[in-house]
Amino acid sequence: MRQRAAALIQSEGRVLLHRVVGDAFWALPGGGIDAGETAAQALVRELQEELGQPMEPGALACVVENFFTYAGTAYHEIGLYLHATPLPGSLLLSRPGPYAGVEGSRALEFAWFGPHELEGIDVRPAFLAAHLRHWLVHGRAEVAHIIHRDPGF
């Protein structure tokens, strides 16, 4: 079982997503939670490592049990999705993007998406695009516990 912290970063009615260059799908930025680390600490660390940007973690948005296959490996991931805010002076607030990042030896691409743009892209987990559109249009909701299984899992 894998534990992941993901950042729900909103600015000017848009949400920040990322993908590994070469992948067809987008996801919320974040990464694995290391032993002894809180989800908030993992989020701050991952965004600093991947994008070089300081982040202020916020309230929990949802808990996601995600069952999926990636690159031929089956995963059961527990995701803690937290609201997050770039700190003043952040590149994310001063430039429109897209932004280049890294994760180990893999290149990452970060970009902002508005509610209508989310309808035309592949966002993973699959339920996420609809939830992001709702959050962008209606604001924060109560914390949700979501169980998502990719088809065929």
C-alpha positions in Angstrom: 0.0 0.0 0.0 1.3 3.4 -0.9 0.6 6.7 0.9 0.5 9.9 -1.1 0.0 13.6 -0.3 -1.4 15.7 -3.1 -1.8 19.5 -3.3 -5.0 21.2 -4.3 -3.5 24.5 -5.4 -6.0 27.1 -6.7 -5.4 30.6 -8.1 -7.7 32.9 -10.0 -10.2 30.1 -10.6 -7.7 27.6 -11.9 -6.1 24.5 -10.4 -2.4 23.4 -10.8 -1.9 19.9 -12.2 1.2 18.1 -13.3 2.2 15.1 -15.4 5.3 13.1 -16.2 6.5 14.3 -19.7 5.3 11.6 -22.1 2.3 10.6 -20.0 -1.2 11.4 -21.5 -2.8 12.1 -18.1 -2.6 14.9 -15.5 -2.8 14.6 -11.7 -2.6 16.8 -8.6 1.1 17.5 -7.7 2.5 15.7 -4.7 4.2 12.5 -3.9 4.9 9.7 -1.4 4.8 10.2 2.4 8.0 9.1 4.0 8.1 7.3 7.3 7.8 9.7 10.2 6.5 12.5 7.9 3.0 14.1 8.0 1.0 14.6 4.8 1.6 18.3 5.1 5.4 17.9 5.5 5.4 15.5 2.5 3.5 18.0 0.4 5.9 20.9 1.2 8.9 18.6 0.5 7.6 17.2 -2.7 6.7 20.6 -4.2 10.1 21.9 -3.2 11.9 18.9 -4.8 9.8 18.8 -7.9 9.2 22.5 -8.7 11.5 24.4 -6.3 8.6 26.3 -4.9 7.7 26.9 -1.2 4.2 25.9 -0.3 1.9 26.5 2.7 -0.2 23.4 3.4 -3.8 23.9 4.3 -6.9 21.9 5.3 -7.6 18.4 4.2 -9.8 18.3 1.1 -10.4 14.6 0.8 -9.1 11.1 1.5 -8.9 8.9 -1.5 -8.5 5.1 -1.7 -7.3 4.7 -5.2 -6.9 1.3 -6.9 -5.1 1.6 -10.2 -2.4 0.1 -12.5 0.5 2.2 -13.8 3.3 0.9 -16.0 2.0 -2.7 -15.5 2.1 -2.5 -11.7 -1.1 -2.6 -9.6 -1.3 -0.1 -6.7 -3.6 0.5 -3.7 -2.9 4.1 -2.8 -4.2 6.1 0.2 -4.2 9.7 -0.9 -4.5 12.7 1.5 -5.4 15.6 -0.7 -4.7 18.9 1.0 -5.5 22.5 0.0 -2.2 24.4 -0.4 -1.1 27.9 -1.1 2.1 29.1 -2.8 4.0 31.5 -0.5 4.4 35.2 -1.5 7.0 35.6 -4.3 6.4 32.2 -5.7 6.9 31.6 -9.4 3.5 30.0 -9.5 1.9 33.4 -8.6 4.1 35.6 -10.8 4.2 33.6 -14.1 1.3 32.0 -15.9 3.1 28.7 -16.7 3.5 26.0 -17.8 6.4 25.2 -15.5 9.1 22.5 -15.8 9.9 20.3 -12.9 11.8 17.1 -12.1 11.1 13.9 -10.1 14.3 11.9 -9.9 15.3 11.3 -13.6 11.8 12.1 -14.9 10.9 15.4 -16.3 7.6 16.9 -15.1 5.3 19.5 -16.6 3.0 21.7 -14.4 0.1 23.8 -15.8 -3.0 25.7 -14.6 -6.4 24.6 -15.7 -9.8 26.3 -15.4 -13.1 24.4 -14.9 -13.9 24.2 -18.7 -10.4 23.1 -19.6 -10.7 20.2 -17.2 -13.4 18.7 -19.4 -11.0 18.2 -22.3 -8.1 16.5 -20.6 -7.4 13.1 -19.0 -7.2 13.6 -15.2 -6.3 10.8 -12.8 -7.9 9.4 -10.7 -10.8 9.6 -13.1 -13.3 11.0 -10.6 -11.0 14.0 -9.9 -11.8 16.2 -12.9 -15.5 16.5 -11.8 -14.5 17.2 -8.2 -12.0 19.8 -9.3 -14.6 21.6 -11.4 -17.0 21.6 -8.5 -14.3 23.0 -6.1 -13.3 25.7 -8.5 -16.9 26.8 -9.1 -18.4 26.3 -5.7 -15.5 26.6 -3.3 -14.3 24.2 -0.6 -16.6 21.4 0.5 -16.7 19.1 3.5 -13.9 16.5 3.6 -14.8 13.5 1.5 -13.7 9.9 1.6 -13.6 8.6 -1.9 -12.9 5.0 -3.1 -11.9 4.8 -6.7 -11.2 1.7 -8.8 -10.0 1.9 -12.3 -12.1 -0.2 -14.7 -10.9 -3.8 -14.6 -9.0 -3.6 -11.3 
